[in-house]
Amino acid sequence: MEQITVKPGDSGQRLDKYLGKYLKEAPRSFLYKMMRKKNITLNGKKAQGNEILKEKDEIKLFLAAETIEKFRGAKEREEAQGSLDIPYEDDQVLFVNKPAGMLSQKAAREDISLVEYIAGYLSRKEGEERGDTFRPGICNRLDRNTSGLVAAGKTVRGLQALSECFRERTMEKYYLALVRGRLEKPAHIRGFLKKDEKKNQVTVSAEEIPGSLPIETRYEPLEISREGDTLLRVELITGRSHQIRSHLASIGHPIIGDRKYGEKKSNERYERKYGVKSQLLHAWRLKFPQEKGVLAGLSCRTVTASPPELFRTVLGGEGFSEKRYRENKGDTES
């Protein structure tokens, strides 16, 4: 018999979900059978599996040690070592300034992504109980070569609450983008986006076509360079794949460095001059409304991630004022 006391990081999830991660090699049918036969109990009582776990709940596994060991399986490498730029963290959530070139999540089993770096960072912290089954998860994904803010949950409840914010679009999401050509007035642009999954590429149209989804993007010009290119503050209203990159390209102002949707001549100039090899697009700010409960620490807060060194070098070299991408416009920052 093995007794498990639910840790803070594991509370808030269903019992069957917990068991599926704790005994990850066990068939789901086996788990339900063991609950029906009271070989797995919750707080000394028969369990259905849909119970929501609370901290200090007691789960008992009336199973042979060999069976438990077999179904727990070998521990996979789930952590990566390395420093992270963390603009904000509390006991429920954290925000990482992801560098360009890093995957947000694994695309293949052998990949090491931001999720593994977050797991490694949290495993090295002392005095925090995240649970036996909970693995930190992220709430938004950025393209591999887009830098900036990625939000992660440190507990089940933190992940659930933060994911709901993204799903319901309750926060404001701002990006910095350096685009080709002059844009002198703010605009709110709409369209329809359709993705080709095989090519991992999207097309944007003014009219709805079969399989397309509506998109909305706002932008505000911050400054125009000596060469006539524009630094934009972009507000992402809907959050579709490649939305900002393709939407700006569709109006004739592709992002500098974008090899998929960009303009070859401009990209070549920035690569020769600065070594730019990917899009100069940065997830800059997340502005939260009034929050309660597990997200109380984010209430009316703006979390900001500084642009990466190469982005700043380009902006300085092209004559942009640093205050344009540092000014706060009255927001309360972390």
Secondary structure, 3 states (H helix, E strand, C coil): CEEEECCHHHCCCEHHHHHHHHCCCCCHHHHHHHHHCCCEEECCEECCCCCECCCCCEEEECCCHHHHHHHHCCCCCCCCCCCCCCCEECCCEEEEEECCCCCCCCCCCCCCCHHHHHHHHHHHCCCCCCCCCCCCEECCCCCCCCEEEEEEECCHHHHHHHHHHHHHCCCEEEEEEEECCCCCCCEEEEEEEEEECCCCEEEEECCCCCCCEEEEEEEEEEEECCCCCEEEEEEECCCCCCHHHHHHHHCCCCECCCCCCCCHHHHHHHHHHHCCCCCCEEEEEEECCCCCHHHHHHCCCEEECCCCHHHHHHHHHCCCCHHHHHCCCCCCEC
